[in-house]
């Protein structure tokens, strides 16, 4: 069995192993990490040898930590990362480069249609009718997107939303409310087969699916990192939030979508989002501007250039062919946008 795992912000860990009589055997750990002293790699292999095959990543990491020579130094590597690589080997997980990735980057679309496209495209990936897909959104209107389980009245000031012409929609994933203005926001979705995140915990899957964009930001001079559970942050403040939805039908798939702040009108946001007022009630509007540090300031690049560089970075890592939403997918998405995502039954399902 073969498993690979790139430690977020670190290096690639590769594990090859067999299972005999319910325990690990022939374990071989490798990768482009740095490790001192040399014999530490042998200690890691020995620690994993004979471990019950159902041991979780944390349990495997504990075995490794107990076996490491005194003074061991790891760079780009962690005991937990080795444990995850083992779990991915046992789960027969796939890797990014195992797939022919497709890009969808269309013109501006309504908030409700974006919600519907996420649902439809991810279902198609789960069914095996569509390859793994990176979809970059263009917003046709300002919006507030609330999480699947959030209370509508607790999150949104309806008078503020109406005053600013803002549409309120509810997405299929959990997480918090997102304040969207077309020129100030960069949003993308990854619709991936469940096999890509096999062996990863729910939390680990966020870091794993966000790793490519951290590399893209680094190429633009932005030092960013994954901040559990679902944020991308910098020293100057948060720049993005992620959310996920798992599809269990067919072969299974994961929807992982991220909204990034290219710029922000914090005063308007506080007139629309009630939760923003509560979080910042003791600090005032100035703190709202500090909580989120937009990419416009950090990169000095136009929004379109940031998007182009992100796409180029993904393509350079994993390959990315130009794709499109099929007529059948669009027809289904338009139906869902009208019957589900534009209706009060869904949007106000948690009043």
C-alpha positions in Angstrom: 0.0 0.0 0.0 1.2 3.5 -0.8 0.2 6.8 0.8 1.3 10.4 0.4 0.6 13.5 2.4 2.0 17.0 2.1 2.2 18.4 5.6 0.5 21.9 5.4 3.3 24.4 5.1 5.8 21.6 5.1 7.1 18.8 2.9 5.9 15.6 1.3 5.7 12.4 3.3 5.5 9.1 1.5 4.7 5.8 3.2 4.8 2.3 1.7 3.6 -0.6 3.8 1.8 -4.0 4.0 -0.7 -5.4 6.4 -0.3 -8.9 7.8 -2.6 -10.4 10.4 -4.1 -7.0 11.2 -0.8 -5.1 11.9 1.5 -2.9 9.8 4.6 -4.6 8.3 7.4 -3.6 6.0 6.8 0.1 6.7 9.0 2.5 4.8 8.8 6.2 5.3 10.4 8.6 2.8 10.0 12.2 1.5 11.7 15.5 0.8 11.7 16.5 4.5 14.7 17.2 6.7 15.4 15.0 9.7 18.2 14.8 12.2 19.9 12.5 13.3 19.9 10.1 10.4 18.9 7.1 12.5 15.6 8.9 13.4 14.1 7.6 10.1 14.8 4.0 11.2 13.2 4.7 14.6 10.1 6.0 12.8 9.9 2.8 10.7 10.4 0.6 13.7 7.7 2.5 15.7 5.1 1.9 13.0 6.1 -1.8 12.5 3.6 -4.0 14.2 1.1 -1.2 14.9 -2.6 -2.4 14.7 -3.9 -1.4 11.3 -6.9 0.4 12.8 -4.7 2.8 14.9 -5.7 6.4 14.1 -3.2 9.1 13.1 -2.9 10.4 16.6 -2.1 6.9 17.9 0.5 6.4 15.3 2.1 9.8 16.0 2.3 8.8 19.7 4.2 5.6 18.8 6.6 7.7 16.7 7.2 10.3 19.4 8.0 7.6 22.0 10.6 6.1 19.7 12.5 9.1 18.4 16.1 9.5 19.6 16.7 12.4 22.1 17.3 15.7 20.3 15.5 14.7 17.1 14.8 17.7 14.8 12.1 17.6 12.2 11.8 20.2 9.5 8.9 20.0 7.1 7.8 16.9 8.9 5.7 16.0 11.9 4.8 12.7 13.6 1.2 13.5 13.0 1.9 14.0 9.3 3.5 10.5 9.1 0.4 9.1 10.8 -1.9 10.8 8.3 0.2 9.4 5.4 -0.1 5.9 6.9 -3.9 6.3 7.2 -4.1 7.5 3.6 -2.1 4.4 2.5 -4.5 2.1 4.3 -7.5 3.9 2.9 -6.1 3.7 -0.7 -6.4 7.5 -1.0 -5.7 9.2 -4.3 -3.5 12.2 -5.0 -4.1 15.5 -6.8 -2.0 14.4 -9.7 -4.1 11.2 -10.2 -6.8 13.3 -11.9 -7.5 15.4 -15.0 -8.6 18.6 -13.4 -11.1 20.9 -15.1 -11.5 24.7 -14.7 -14.8 26.6 -14.9 -14.5 30.3 -14.9 -17.6 31.9 -16.4 -19.1 35.4 -16.4 -21.1 37.0 -13.5 -24.0 34.9 -12.2 -26.6 35.5 -9.5 -25.9 34.4 -5.9 -28.7 31.8 -6.0 -27.3 30.3 -9.2 -23.8 30.0 -7.6 -25.3 28.1 -4.7 -27.1 25.8 -7.1 -24.0 25.2 -9.3 -22.0 24.1 -6.3 -24.6 21.5 -5.5 -25.0 20.2 -9.1 -21.3 20.1 -10.0 -20.3 18.3 -6.8 -23.1 15.8 -7.3 -21.8 15.2 -10.8 -18.3 14.6 -9.5 -19.7 12.1 -6.9 -21.5 10.2 -9.7 -18.3 10.0 -11.8 -19.8 12.0 -14.7 -17.5 15.0 -14.2 -13.8 15.2 -13.4 -12.6 17.0 -10.3 -13.3 20.7 -10.9 -12.0 24.1 -9.8 -14.7 26.7 -10.3 -13.8 30.4 -10.0 -16.9 32.5 -9.3 -17.8 35.9 -10.8 -20.6 37.6 -8.7 -23.5 39.2 -10.6 -24.8 41.0 -7.5 -23.8 41.8 -3.9 -24.9 39.2 -1.4 -24.8 37.8 2.1 -24.2 34.1 2.1 -25.1 32.4 5.3 -24.1 29.0 6.5 -26.5 26.0 6.3 -27.2 26.0 10.0 -27.2 29.7 10.8 -30.2 31.7 12.0 -31.3 34.2 9.3 -32.5 36.8 11.8 -29.4 36.5 14.0 -27.1 37.0 11.1 -28.7 39.6 8.8 -30.2 43.0 9.3 -33.0 43.0 6.7 -33.3 46.8 6.6 -29.5 47.1 6.0 -29.6 44.4 3.3 -32.5 46.1 1.5 -31.0 49.6 1.8 -27.8 48.4 0.1 -29.5 46.1 -2.5 -28.0 43.0 -1.1 -29.4 39.5 -1.8 -29.4 37.0 1.1 -28.8 33.3 0.2 -28.1 30.2 2.2 -25.4 27.7 1.1 -25.4 24.0 1.5 -22.2 24.0 3.7 -21.9 25.0 7.3 -19.8 27.9 8.7 -20.4 31.6 9.1 -21.9 34.4 7.1 -19.9 35.9 4.2 -20.4 39.5 3.0 -20.0 39.7 -0.8 -19.4 42.6 -3.1 -18.5 41.6 -6.7 -15.4 43.7 -7.1 -14.2 43.1 -3.6 -14.5 39.3 -3.4 -12.7 36.3 -4.9 -14.5 33.0 -4.5 -13.7 29.5 -5.7 -15.0 26.0 -5.3 -13.3 22.7 -5.4 -15.5 19.7 -6.2 -13.4 16.6 -5.6 -13.8 12.9 -5.3 -14.0 11.6 -1.7 -11.0 9.4 -2.5 -8.8 12.5 -2.5 -9.3 13.1 1.2 -9.5 9.5 2.4 -7.4 9.0 5.5 -7.7 12.7 6.5 -9.8 13.9 9.5 -12.4 16.6 8.7 -10.0 19.3 10.0 -7.0 17.9 8.1 -9.0 18.0 4.9 -9.4 21.7 5.2 -5.7 22.2 5.4 -5.0 19.7 2.6 -7.5 21.3 0.2 -6.2 24.8 1.0 -2.5 24.1 0.6 -2.4 24.9 -3.1 -3.7 28.5 -2.6 -1.2 29.1 0.2 1.5 28.4 -2.5 -0.2 30.7 -4.9 -0.4 33.5 -2.3 3.3 33.0 -1.5 4.2 33.4 -5.1 2.4 36.8 -4.9 4.5 37.8 -1.8 1.8 37.0 0.7 2.8 34.8 3.6 -0.4 33.0 4.6 -1.2 29.9 6.6 -4.2 27.7 7.4 -5.7 28.6 10.7 -8.0 25.9 12.1 -10.8 25.2 11.4 -11.5 27.1 8.3 -9.6 30.3 7.9 -6.6 31.5 5.8 -4.7 34.1 7.7 -1.7 36.4 7.6 0.2 38.4 10.2 -2.0 41.3 9.2 -5.3 39.5 9.6 -7.7 37.0 8.0 -8.0 37.0 4.2 -10.3 34.0 3.6 -12.8 31.6 5.0 -13.6 28.1 3.8 -16.5 25.7 4.2 -17.2 22.1 3.1 -20.1 19.8 2.3 -19.8 16.1 1.9 -21.8 14.2 -0.7 -22.3 10.5 0.3 -24.2 9.3 -2.8 -22.5 7.3 -5.5 -18.7 7.3 -5.1 -18.9 10.3 -2.8 -17.4 13.8 -3.2 -16.4 16.9 -1.2 -17.4 20.5 -2.0 -14.7 22.8 -0.6 -15.4 26.5 -1.3 -13.4 29.5 -0.2 -14.3 33.3 -0.1 -11.3 35.6 -0.1 -11.4 39.4 0.7 -9.8 41.3 -2.2 -11.1 44.5 -0.6 -13.7 45.3 2.0 -16.2 48.0 2.9 -16.3 47.4 6.6 -18.9 50.2 7.3 -21.4 48.6 4.9 -20.7 45.1 6.2 -21.6 46.2 9.8 -24.8 47.7 8.5 -25.8 44.4 7.0 -24.3 41.7 9.3 -25.6 41.6 12.8 -23.0 39.1 13.9 -20.3 41.5 12.8 -21.7 44.1 15.2 -21.7 41.6 18.1 -18.2 40.4 17.5 -16.9 43.9 17.3 -19.2 45.7 19.7 -16.4 46.5 22.2 -13.9 47.6 19.5 -15.9 49.5 16.9 -15.8 49.6 13.1 -12.0 50.2 13.0 -11.5 46.7 14.3 -13.6 45.3 11.4 -11.0 46.6 9.1 -8.3 45.1 11.1 -9.9 41.6 11.4 -9.8 41.2 7.6 -6.7 42.4 5.7 -7.6 42.4 2.0 -5.5 41.0 -0.8 -5.6 44.3 -2.7 -3.4 45.9 -0.1 -1.2 42.9 0.5 -0.5 42.1 -3.2 -0.9 45.5 -4.9 -2.4 43.6 -7.9 -5.7 44.1 -9.6 -8.4 41.5 -8.7 -8.2 39.9 -12.1 -4.4 39.5 -11.9 -4.8 37.8 -8.5 -7.3 35.3 -10.0 -5.1 34.7 -13.0 -2.1 33.9 -10.8 -4.1 31.6 -8.6 -5.3 29.6 -11.6 -1.8 29.5 -13.1 -0.4 28.2 -9.8 -3.0 25.4 -9.7 -2.3 24.5 -13.3 1.4 24.4 -12.7 1.0 22.0 -9.7 -1.7 19.6 -10.9 -2.6 20.4 -14.5 -5.9 22.2 -15.4 -7.9 22.0 -18.6 -10.5 24.6 -19.6 -14.0 23.3 -19.0 -17.6 24.4 -19.0 -20.9 23.8 -17.3 -22.8 21.4 -19.5 -26.3 22.3 -20.7 -27.7 19.5 -18.5 -25.9 20.8 -15.4 -27.0 24.4 -16.1 -30.6 23.4 -16.6 -30.6 21.6 -13.2 -28.8 24.5 -11.5 -31.3 27.0 -12.8 -34.1 24.9 -11.6 -32.5 24.6 -8.1 -31.7 28.3 -8.1 -35.4 29.0 -8.7 -37.1 26.3 -6.6 -34.6 26.1 -3.7 -32.0 28.8 -3.3 -34.3 31.8 -4.1 -37.2 30.6 -1.9 -37.9 31.4 1.7 -38.4 27.7 2.6 -34.6 27.2 2.2 -33.2 30.6 3.0 -35.3 30.9 6.2 -35.2 27.2 7.2 -33.4 28.3 10.4 -35.4 31.6 11.0 
